[in-house]
Structures are given as C-alpha cells and as structure tokens.
Amino acid sequence: MSGHGFHVHGPHDHALEHQAHAEPEGMAGQLAVITAVLATVGALFSYMGGATQASASLYKNDAAIKKTEASNQWNYYQAKSSKQSLAELATVLAPEAKRDFYAKEAERYKAEKADIQKEAKKLEEESKAFDEKSDAQMHEHHRWAQATTVLQVAIALAAIALLTRRRWLEWATLGLGGLGTAMGVAAWFHL
C-alpha cells in the first residue's frame, strides 16, 4: 500500500482476507462452537466447585470453634466437680458448725454442673452438625471438580479432533461434554 491511497492486492492477501471474513465451516466451525460452550460451562462448574470448597472450610472452622467451646465447658464442669468433691469432703472433716454450709455448697456445685453439662453437650451437637455440613459441601465440591475435569478433557479432545480432522474424536468430544454436563447437574442436585 502506498502513501497515496493506492492499494496493490496480491492473490495470497486476497485469500487471507477472505478466510478472515468467512463464516467458520465444517468441522472447524463446529468444534469452535463446541469448545466455547464447554469452556463456558466448565468455568461455571469451576466457580461452583470453588464456592462449595470455601463453604466446607467455613463449616469446618465453625465446627472447630464449637468443639473448643464444648471443651471449655467440660473443663468448667470438671472444675465444679473438683469443688463439689472438696465441699463433700469438708462436710466430713469440718467442725459441726460448718458442715451444713459445706453440704449446701456441694449441692450448689452439683446443680451448676448439670447446667454446664447440658451446655457442653449442646455445643458438641452444634460442632457435629457443622462437621456434617462440611462433609456434605466437600462431597458436592468433589462432584463439581469431577465435572470440570471431564469438561477440560473434552476441550483437549476437541483440539486433537481439530488437528487430526477425525470425526470420531468430535463425537467423543460431544460425549465427554455431555458426561461432564451430566456430572455438573448431579452436583447441582447434591447427588
């Protein structure tokens, strides 16, 4: 092309320009569309896999917090048991005038222990519930990861099909894409 607006166009340039503006045809066009669809679905599945993994981690963290709180309650329970035992011992060893006081203290510690035990068991149950939620989220995460992996293999197979121009590989790409999508649907429905 000259600086005066005059353009010399060779046969090779014409063929390249025609290819650039032409609609994708045949196998290459089909594989391009299939690959784009699989990549889009795979990106969505990958996002869902990451989201479920993050949720599983948060639930596991909540379970650990509740387990620590329960442990603290059991330690408190043990401290009250020790005080109760000491008060019961004091009812035997203390002078007669103090025995009634220590007997009441022993009963008070016994009543406090019941409330503490109830709270500790409640916290343990909450911890268990968070662990179960975490396990369920990890199961779902694995399903999303499996679906994403199958879609990635399908995309790689599409590239091989395009390079080798083997029609059966295109069908295999579609089959794997369908399998990966079905696995993603199973993850969606928590199967």
SVG drawing of the C-alpha trace seen along z (x, -y; Angstrom):
<svg xmlns="http://www.w3.org/2000/svg" viewBox="-31 -10 35 52">
<polyline fill="none" stroke="black" stroke-width="0.4" points="0.0,0.0 1.4,-3.4 1.0,-6.6 -1.3,-8.0 -4.3,-5.6 -3.3,-3.2 -3.5,0.4 -1.9,3.4 -3.6,6.6 -2.0,10.0 -3.7,13.3 -2.3,14.5 -3.6,11.4 -7.0,11.9 -7.2,15.5 -6.2,14.4 -8.7,11.6 -11.4,13.9 -10.7,16.5 -10.7,13.8 -14.2,12.7 -15.6,16.1 -18.0,18.0 -16.5,21.0 -17.3,24.0 -17.5,27.7 -15.6,29.4 -13.6,26.4 -16.6,24.3 -18.5,26.9 -15.5,27.6 -15.1,23.9 -18.7,23.6 -18.5,26.8 -15.2,25.7 -16.7,22.3 -19.8,23.9 -17.7,26.4 -15.4,23.7 -18.3,21.6 -20.0,24.5 -16.6,25.6 -16.0,22.1 -19.4,22.1 -18.7,25.6 -15.3,24.4 -16.8,21.5 -19.3,23.7 -16.6,26.1 -14.6,23.3 -17.6,21.9 -18.5,25.3 -14.9,25.8 -14.9,22.4 -18.2,23.2 -16.8,26.6 -13.8,24.8 -16.1,22.3 -18.3,25.0 -15.2,27.0 -13.9,23.8 -17.3,23.3 -17.1,27.0 -13.7,26.4 -14.8,23.3 -17.8,25.1 -15.6,28.1 -13.3,25.7 -16.3,24.1 -17.5,27.5 -14.1,28.4 -14.0,25.2 -17.4,26.2 -16.2,29.7 -13.2,28.1 -15.5,25.9 -17.6,28.9 -14.5,30.7 -13.6,27.7 -17.1,27.7 -16.7,31.4 -13.5,30.8 -15.1,28.1 -18.1,30.4 -15.7,33.2 -13.9,30.8 -17.1,29.5 -18.3,33.1 -15.0,33.9 -15.3,30.7 -18.7,31.9 -17.0,34.8 -13.8,33.1 -15.1,29.7 -16.4,28.8 -20.1,29.5 -21.0,25.8 -19.6,25.6 -20.9,29.0 -24.3,27.6 -22.5,24.8 -20.3,27.3 -23.3,29.6 -25.1,26.7 -22.0,25.8 -21.8,29.4 -25.4,29.3 -24.9,25.9 -21.9,27.3 -23.9,30.3 -26.8,28.2 -24.3,25.9 -22.6,29.0 -26.0,30.1 -26.4,26.8 -22.7,26.8 -23.1,30.4 -26.2,29.5 -24.4,26.6 -21.3,28.7 -23.5,31.4 -25.4,28.7 -22.0,27.3 -20.8,30.8 -24.0,31.3 -23.5,28.0 -20.0,29.0 -21.2,32.3 -23.8,30.5 -21.1,28.2 -18.9,31.2 -21.7,32.9 -22.4,29.7 -18.7,29.5 -18.7,33.1 -21.7,32.5 -20.1,29.5 -16.9,31.4 -18.8,34.1 -20.5,31.5 -17.2,29.9 -15.8,33.2 -18.7,33.6 -18.1,30.1 -14.4,30.8 -15.0,34.1 -17.5,32.4 -15.0,29.6 -12.2,32.2 -14.3,34.1 -15.1,30.9 -11.5,29.9 -10.6,33.3 -13.4,32.8 -11.9,29.4 -8.5,31.0 -10.1,33.8 -11.7,31.1 -8.3,29.6 -7.0,33.1 -10.0,33.6 -9.4,30.3 -5.7,31.1 -6.3,34.7 -9.6,33.9 -11.0,37.2 -14.8,37.1 -15.0,39.8 -12.9,37.6 -15.5,34.8 -18.2,37.3 -16.0,38.3 -15.8,34.6 -19.5,34.3 -19.9,37.5 -17.4,36.3 -19.0,32.9 -22.4,34.5 -21.0,36.6 -19.3,33.6 -22.5,31.6 -24.5,34.5 -22.0,34.7 -22.4,31.0 -26.2,31.4 -25.7,34.2 -23.6,31.8 -26.3,29.1 -28.9,31.6 -26.5,32.7 -26.2,36.3"/>
</svg>
